[in-house]
Amino acid sequence: MSFTALRNVALVAHVDHGKTTLVDALLRSTGVFSAHSAVVDRVMDSNDQERERGITILAKAASVQWGDIKINLVDTPGHADFGGEVERSLELVDGVILLVDAAEGPLPQTRYVLSKAPGLPAILVLNKVDRQDARPDEVLDEVYELFMDLGADDDDIEFPIISAIARDSKAITGIGMPGDGDDLTPLLQAIVDTVPEPEVDADGSLQAIVTNLDASDYLGRLAIGRVKRGTLRKGDRVALLDEEVLEGGKPVERKLTGLMGFAGIGREDVDELRAGDLFVVAGFPEVEIGDTIADPTDPEALPRLSVDEPVLRMTFGVNTSPLAGKEGKYLTSRHLRDRLEREVLGNVSIRVEDTDSPDVLEVSGRGELQLAVLIESMRREGYELQPSRPEVIVKDIDGKRHEPLERGVCDVPEEHVGTVTQALAPRKGRVTDLRPGDTGRTVITFEAPARGLIGFRGLLLTASRGTALLHTHNAGWMPWVGELPHRQGGAMMADRTGTTTAYALDNLQTRGVLFVGPGEEVYEGMIIGENSRPDDMIVNCVREKQKTNIRTHSADEAIKLTPPKVVTLENAMEFIAEDELVEVTPENIRIRKRVLKEQDRRRLKR
């Protein structure tokens, strides 16, 4: 294949605007899936959590053949928490397909991903034009405004406009409604016409950048990236230039044993890849993101990738509860450290550091969702651990203490607008824009300290009965705003180990909200509910009814228990105070005090 017959393009958009669905449609319409093959929807979201949460977490590549041109498609996440994935993906491409919902218009995440792609030619796809509340003309004006805000020049806004219904694999050029006979040809033609061929020197000495990592049971660690110059050939000797080489170390030299390119949604073995193409190579167990693969006779490193700094941190500790070790396979600090070090290798936006205790590690990331996804992955793999409450990372700017600022957009039914604004006020949030829609929903744009938004998503979903949509992203730094309110009630703690009884819980449910039902194992210091008052309360939740021979009608009435509040990983992380931890095991999520025994807590207070 001549290297001119190649286009590399990334799909960028806000959450839920249809990137992964559009990739599905492009794969179908270019014959990657045969007409009779059974294909799951959102085929690129292959990770369990991606399918359950309905979001893309990891950037992935696929390739389609259209005529004699190969198009490499990179599907990127829309959530700001996974922005590190977006930044790396844009290193692989020469253009972007900017996908915007024809009803919602460009939202903060659209701005964020677009700001990471300055100078790359764009194709605007107005998706979901068949929605009843679609307003494509207004949305187009908003996109032009967004480009102007980001400092685009006249050439940048001369982008082709495609109206599409990605779910039905239909598109037309310009603004309008695709008809029955339309397919995705206008979009494929726009990619070929707008995205330039890779500008490369195919005969120079080899230079290839590693932007992502993968692992194979048979081949070990795999490096994914793009050939920037020269040709990558199977069987050739190549040099790996890592950070140590930049500091004067010696490059690792090895023979290239396995070389693959992208074909459809899979990979195929190839003998060589020319400059501009995307590669997958095996044989370098020490490879890391940002490394350069180069010619050993003339090794020249490419600039290393830089990504946004983490804004939240929390500690991950070994599970020390009395119920530890009953469900998990990986229980020790060595297991925990190995797993987190493995995560850091493939995820540039997560950092792991040591603490005073060898059993506790500090993990920093881009947001609450990213850290929750990591904990959930570890839990499913059989790890037991105890994460702490997330804290923001503070920074000194001009001698003053600053904290991360978040910009958010909340889409809620009109009747819940007051709920959102009232919830933001004590969290030091500020509404910057309020846009009522035609469908009875309002879009509220706001800014607030990241610290104030811990737990905000859960509160919003509860208050709006699950109808609110919330998206936030980092918007820089702001001066420290002082103390912020946390939860209203204190903790209701078990005073002994045992199994909860309906009789004991019946008496306790009037005192607050319970997290446990009857027949559950508890231990001293475990939090079984939230007190309706601000102070902590120690309770006996395992007490059984005394058997006497006196019978009265009222005493023997059936006990009616309110169903307990379900403790999920996210709401547990939001609920806990500084002196509390979440106990995470493959089967259970419990909340506990750091110090379990009452006399030890008293001694610490003194």
Disulfide bonds with the S-S distance in Angstrom:
none
